[in-house]
Amino acid sequence: CGERKLRLKLLKFIANKWKGDRDKLLLAQALFEMKDFEASLSVLSKIEKLRNCNYYKLFCKNLLFSGKSVESLTLALSKACTGEDPEVLALKILDLINRSETEKALQISKAFREKLTEAYIKSATVKLAMNKLLEELLIKGDYEESLDFLIPLSKTLNRNCFINSMTIISLVRTDKMEAASEKVKLIEGCRDSLSKVASII
């Protein structure tokens, strides 16, 4: 915590002294990491030239974590970020879910399932998007759809309480009892409410 505050103090000093776009981007990132989304957005709005992929991703993250839509920025985000960046896909998925367009979010997720699954461990944004989508699928009772994502994730994250609990619930709901019972040992020691549900069904 003290190290974070020191880093922020240093970045503010740099931003005030040199006032360059790169310095502002670093400061905005630090503010985002400290969950000061409004301050991060304020710094980002002062960036004039360095409006690259990282700038748009950070802007969108701040908006989403502030409970705002990124719909107006998705085109600029797609143009600034080349290829199929998993974080860009995740930001679009999150925005669609927030706007209750789960079907569209599912279409994107299915089209880029492998990329998103691979990025799940590395990116907090991808993890959040996938977790939200999986929760939506579970609420809707789309267990087969959820298993398409959960099975590969469960193989990689064999100590993840959330993923393994979701996998067990979906397997049970699709009458795959043997596969479900094999997974139960993976949630031993998990204390969250979802794991408690998964361990008794």
JOJO-V412384 format. One record per residue. N is the residue number from 1. RES is the residue in one small letter. PSI is psi in degrees with one decimal (NA if undefined). OMEGA is omega as a letter, one per 30 degrees, with the letter a starting at -180 (999 if undefined). D_LAST is the distance of its C-alpha to the last C-alpha in Angstrom with 1 decimal. Layout:
N;RES;PSI;OMEGA;D_LAST
N;RES;PSI;OMEGA;D_LAST
This chain:
1;c;-46.3;l;40.7
2;g;-36.4;l;44.4
3;e;-39.3;l;44.6
4;r;-43.6;a;43.1
5;k;-38.7;l;45.6
6;l;-42.7;l;48.4
7;r;-43.5;l;47.3
8;l;-42.1;l;47.3
9;k;-43.2;l;50.7
10;l;-44.6;a;52.1
11;l;-38.0;l;50.8
12;k;-39.2;l;52.2
13;f;-45.6;l;55.5
14;i;-47.0;a;55.5
15;a;-39.1;l;54.7
16;n;-34.0;a;57.5
17;k;-48.6;a;59.9
18;w;-26.7;l;59.5
19;k;24.4;l;57.8
20;g;158.8;a;56.8
21;d;-38.5;a;53.9
22;r;-41.8;l;52.3
23;d;-40.5;l;52.5
24;k;-37.6;l;51.0
25;l;-40.8;l;48.1
26;l;-42.5;l;47.4
27;l;-43.5;l;47.6
28;a;-39.1;l;45.3
29;q;-43.5;l;42.7
30;a;-42.2;l;43.0
31;l;-39.3;l;42.6
32;f;-45.2;a;39.5
33;e;-26.5;l;38.0
34;m;6.8;l;38.9
35;k;24.6;l;37.1
36;d;72.9;a;40.5
37;f;-40.4;a;40.0
38;e;-42.7;l;42.9
39;a;-38.9;l;45.3
40;s;-43.4;l;44.1
41;l;-38.3;l;44.7
42;s;-43.2;l;48.1
43;v;-43.5;a;49.1
44;l;-35.2;a;47.9
45;s;-16.9;a;50.0
46;k;-5.8;l;53.1
47;i;126.0;a;52.6
48;e;-44.3;a;55.3
49;k;-35.0;a;55.4
50;l;57.7;a;52.5
51;r;71.3;a;50.0
52;n;-166.7;a;48.3
53;c;-46.9;a;44.7
54;n;-38.7;l;43.7
55;y;-50.2;a;45.3
56;y;-36.1;l;43.4
57;k;-44.8;a;40.0
58;l;-39.7;l;40.6
59;f;-47.1;a;41.9
60;c;-40.5;l;38.9
61;k;-45.9;l;36.4
62;n;-42.6;l;38.4
63;l;-48.1;a;38.3
64;l;-42.4;a;34.6
65;f;-12.8;l;33.8
66;s;2.4;l;36.3
67;g;21.7;a;34.4
68;k;160.5;a;37.1
69;s;148.9;l;37.2
70;v;12.0;a;38.6
71;e;-41.3;a;39.4
72;s;-14.2;a;43.1
73;l;-5.9;a;42.9
74;t;-34.1;l;40.8
75;l;-47.1;l;44.0
76;a;-38.1;l;45.8
77;l;-46.5;l;42.8
78;s;-37.1;l;42.7
79;k;-38.6;a;46.4
80;a;-30.5;a;46.5
81;c;114.6;a;43.7
82;t;155.6;l;44.5
83;g;-160.7;a;42.1
84;e;69.4;a;38.4
85;d;120.3;a;37.6
86;p;-34.3;l;33.8
87;e;-36.2;l;34.4
88;v;-44.3;l;36.4
89;l;-42.8;a;33.7
90;a;-40.5;l;31.1
91;l;-40.2;l;33.5
92;k;-41.5;l;33.9
93;i;-46.7;l;30.1
94;l;-43.8;a;29.7
95;d;-42.5;l;32.7
96;l;-41.7;l;31.4
97;i;-43.0;l;28.0
98;n;-27.0;l;29.9
99;r;15.7;l;32.1
100;s;32.5;l;29.1
101;e;60.9;a;30.1
102;t;-36.3;a;26.7
103;e;-43.3;l;27.9
104;k;-39.4;l;30.9
105;a;-39.7;l;28.8
106;l;-39.9;l;26.5
107;q;-46.0;l;29.8
108;i;-45.0;a;31.1
109;s;-41.0;l;27.9
110;k;-38.6;a;27.9
111;a;-29.3;a;31.6
112;f;33.8;a;31.4
113;r;-48.8;a;27.9
114;e;-45.7;l;29.4
115;k;-43.8;a;31.6
116;l;-38.6;l;28.9
117;t;-42.9;l;26.4
118;e;-36.0;a;29.3
119;a;-8.2;a;30.3
120;y;-44.0;a;26.8
121;i;-36.7;a;27.6
122;k;-30.2;a;31.3
123;s;122.9;l;31.2
124;a;-31.7;a;29.6
125;t;-43.8;l;30.5
126;v;-42.5;l;28.8
127;k;-45.7;l;25.6
128;l;-45.3;a;25.7
129;a;-46.1;a;26.3
130;m;-40.6;l;23.6
131;n;-42.3;l;21.0
132;k;-42.7;l;22.3
133;l;-44.4;l;22.2
134;l;-38.7;l;18.6
135;e;-42.8;l;17.7
136;e;-43.3;a;19.9
137;l;-39.3;l;18.4
138;l;-42.3;l;14.8
139;i;-40.2;a;16.3
140;k;-10.9;a;18.3
141;g;19.2;l;15.5
142;d;68.0;a;17.5
143;y;-37.6;l;14.8
144;e;-43.6;l;17.4
145;e;-44.2;a;19.8
146;s;-36.1;a;17.6
147;l;-29.4;l;16.9
148;d;-29.8;l;20.7
149;f;-39.1;a;20.9
150;l;-40.1;a;17.7
151;i;-53.2;l;18.4
152;p;-34.3;l;21.9
153;l;-40.5;a;21.0
154;s;-34.2;l;18.3
155;k;-36.6;a;21.0
156;t;-40.7;a;23.4
157;l;64.6;a;21.3
158;n;2.0;l;19.4
159;r;20.0;a;19.4
160;n;111.7;a;18.5
161;c;-45.9;a;15.5
162;f;-53.8;a;15.4
163;i;-45.2;a;15.9
164;n;-34.7;l;13.4
165;s;-44.6;l;10.5
166;m;-39.6;l;11.7
167;t;-46.6;a;12.1
168;i;-47.3;l;8.6
169;i;-45.2;a;7.4
170;s;-38.0;l;10.7
171;l;-43.1;l;10.5
172;v;-44.8;a;7.4
173;r;-19.3;l;9.4
174;t;20.0;l;12.5
175;d;31.1;l;11.5
176;k;65.3;a;12.2
177;m;-39.2;a;10.0
178;e;-45.1;l;12.7
179;a;-37.2;l;13.2
180;a;-44.1;a;9.6
181;s;-30.2;l;9.9
182;e;-28.0;a;13.3
183;k;-18.5;a;12.4
184;v;-37.4;a;10.2
185;k;-22.3;a;13.7
186;l;-15.8;l;14.8
187;i;11.4;l;13.0
188;e;129.9;a;14.3
189;g;-10.8;l;16.6
190;c;137.0;a;15.2
191;r;-2.5;a;15.7
192;d;160.7;a;15.0
193;s;-34.9;l;12.8
194;l;-40.6;l;11.0
195;s;-37.0;l;10.2
196;k;-39.9;l;9.0
197;v;-47.4;a;6.4
198;a;-33.9;a;5.6
199;s;-16.4;a;6.0
200;i;-10.2;a;3.8
201;i;NA;999;0.0
